[in-house]
């Protein structure tokens, strides 16, 4: 009589598969904030100051607010760069952009020698392809306009979300996901496996300077530090950069947040404003259905020597006032907030 050997290797592999599946499920629940809620409240009064197809990003310069307008739900004929005078008035769309121009993240840079104001934008074309488009902002008779400087593409621009400008024709780019394989892309999109990265354009070519990130959606340069917002790591990761090469050191510091940050900005006091989504399943549902609302959360993060230290909530809403805030910028005594899922630009007074 023959005795069959126990199928130990098979059982071990099955057990490992079960453990891996449970770990993936637990991670997916945590990074997507399935059970997270936002406490509503703000210290000031808020009002709608404009209506746009959606607000992807904002940058303040002097007495103006530059807005990257576009909906996360698809291209719109009104997409483009708008300028809002902080003294009052309505946003005006700037002329000079390409015909197929649907901006996501933007970055401003003023040249130290000539004072020329440059704007760089992630452009998601209707074909699905991406580029980084650069412009000089010209003022003629008090009216600002865009003057095209160049368009940069490349195979490494898989899913770019934001740009941080280090100098003329030198910038960092955040790739939310970096795989074209549908299965791997899906796992990266829901934060099951890492896939985001950071690229640096040195004036000639793109180079990857950081990888293994989760949902890289935002970048912020503060001196010799680059702060990377991870939508799917619910954190801010800070790198030290080498200014002349754009390379990032291996040393990094991470601050965990209660929300998945989408866009970052720096206020006049040198603190970071992070607009984010506590519950990403709720946010994705709102992106797919106009009738659904997603909560908005704005955090203020303190910095010491360019590195995030602690965070406090400065705005929270269940989506009734503003659905799924994408970005917040402090200008003067007001906090401006916008969302790629909402048509309203909100301004709240600050104490």
Secondary structure, 3 states (H helix, E strand, C coil): CCCCCCCHHHHHHHHHHHHHHHHHHHHHHHHCCCCCCCCCEECCCEEEEEECCCEEEEEEECCEEEEEECECCECCCCCEEEEEECCCCCCEECCCCCCCCCEEEEEEEECCCCCCEEEEEEEECCCCCEEEEEEEEEEECCEEEEEEEEEECCCCCCCEEEEEEEECCEEEEEECCCCCCHHHHHHHHCCCCCCEEEEEECCCCEEEEEEEECCEEEEEEECCEEEEEECCCCEEEEEEECCCCCCEEEEEEEEECCCEEEEEEECCCCCEEEEEECCHHHHHHHHHCCCCCCCEEEEEEEEECCEEEEEEEEEEECCCCCCCCCEEEEECCEEEEECCCCCEEEEEECC
